[in-house]
């Protein structure tokens, strides 16, 4: 079973792009990133959980802890999201696991 079990505060960021040509202008795109905690399960009981990323959207993934987060070159905004997610896990994982065991 896969389901959303929590929400991390959203994150707003802007990307600035210079448009070429005569009298170059700048375009600013603002994005609101919504962040959720999801419960995922392997496709079958005999198969381990696999992470598959979309190469059009992502370059890589890594499982991190608070202790090794500083080793990665990420923005302060993204670091806050990851820390919020790890805090969410520390504060809620016992409750979520208990709910899963009831299913």
C-alpha positions as CSV (number, residue, x, y, z in Angstrom):
1,X,0.0,0.0,0.0
2,X,1.2,3.5,-0.8
3,X,-0.2,6.6,0.8
4,X,0.6,10.1,2.0
5,X,1.1,10.0,5.8
6,X,2.4,13.6,6.5
7,X,3.2,17.0,5.1
8,X,6.4,19.0,5.3
9,X,6.0,22.9,5.1
10,X,6.1,24.1,1.4
11,X,9.1,25.8,0.0
12,X,9.0,28.7,-2.5
13,X,11.9,29.5,-4.8
14,X,12.6,31.6,-7.8
15,X,14.7,30.9,-10.9
16,X,16.0,33.7,-13.0
17,X,16.6,33.2,-16.7
18,X,18.2,35.6,-19.1
19,X,16.4,35.7,-22.5
20,X,18.8,36.3,-25.3
21,X,18.5,38.6,-28.3
22,X,18.6,42.3,-28.8
23,X,17.9,44.1,-25.5
24,X,18.1,40.9,-23.4
25,X,15.5,40.6,-20.7
26,X,15.3,38.6,-17.6
27,X,12.4,36.2,-16.9
28,X,11.8,35.1,-13.3
29,X,9.8,32.0,-12.5
30,X,8.5,31.4,-9.0
31,X,7.7,27.9,-7.9
32,X,5.9,26.5,-4.9
33,X,7.3,23.1,-3.9
34,X,4.8,21.0,-1.9
35,X,6.5,18.3,0.3
36,X,4.8,15.2,1.5
37,X,5.9,12.1,3.5
38,X,4.7,9.0,1.8
39,X,4.5,5.4,2.9
40,X,5.8,3.1,0.1
41,X,6.0,-0.6,-0.2
42,X,7.8,-3.1,-2.5
43,X,5.8,-4.3,-5.6
44,X,5.7,-7.8,-4.1
45,X,6.6,-9.4,-0.8
46,X,9.7,-11.0,-2.3
47,X,11.0,-7.9,-4.0
48,X,13.0,-5.2,-2.2
49,X,12.1,-1.6,-2.4
50,X,13.7,0.1,-5.4
51,X,14.1,3.8,-6.0
52,X,13.5,4.8,-9.7
53,X,14.1,8.4,-10.6
54,X,12.9,10.2,-13.7
55,X,16.1,11.5,-15.5
56,X,14.1,14.4,-16.9
57,X,13.6,15.7,-13.3
58,X,16.3,14.3,-11.1
59,X,20.0,13.5,-11.3
60,X,20.5,11.2,-8.3
61,X,19.2,10.3,-4.9
62,X,20.7,9.5,-1.5
63,X,19.5,8.4,1.9
64,X,20.8,10.9,4.5
65,X,20.8,11.5,8.2
66,X,21.2,14.8,10.0
67,X,24.8,14.0,10.7
68,X,25.9,13.7,7.1
69,X,23.7,16.3,5.5
70,X,26.5,19.0,5.5
71,X,28.5,16.8,3.1
72,X,26.1,17.6,0.2
73,X,26.1,20.7,-1.9
74,X,22.5,21.8,-1.5
75,X,20.8,25.2,-0.9
76,X,19.9,26.3,2.6
77,X,16.3,26.1,1.6
78,X,16.6,22.5,0.5
79,X,18.6,21.7,3.6
80,X,15.7,23.1,5.7
81,X,13.2,20.9,3.9
82,X,15.4,17.8,4.5
83,X,15.8,18.7,8.2
84,X,12.1,19.3,8.5
85,X,11.4,15.8,6.9
86,X,13.9,14.1,9.3
87,X,12.4,15.9,12.3
88,X,8.9,14.8,11.1
89,X,10.2,11.2,11.0
90,X,11.7,11.5,14.5
91,X,8.4,12.9,15.9
92,X,5.9,10.7,14.0
93,X,7.6,7.4,12.9
94,X,6.5,5.4,15.9
95,X,2.8,6.4,15.3
96,X,3.0,5.7,11.6
97,X,4.6,2.3,12.1
98,X,2.0,1.4,14.7
99,X,-0.8,2.3,12.2
100,X,0.9,0.2,9.5
101,X,1.0,-2.8,11.8
102,X,-2.7,-2.5,12.4
103,X,-3.4,-2.9,8.6
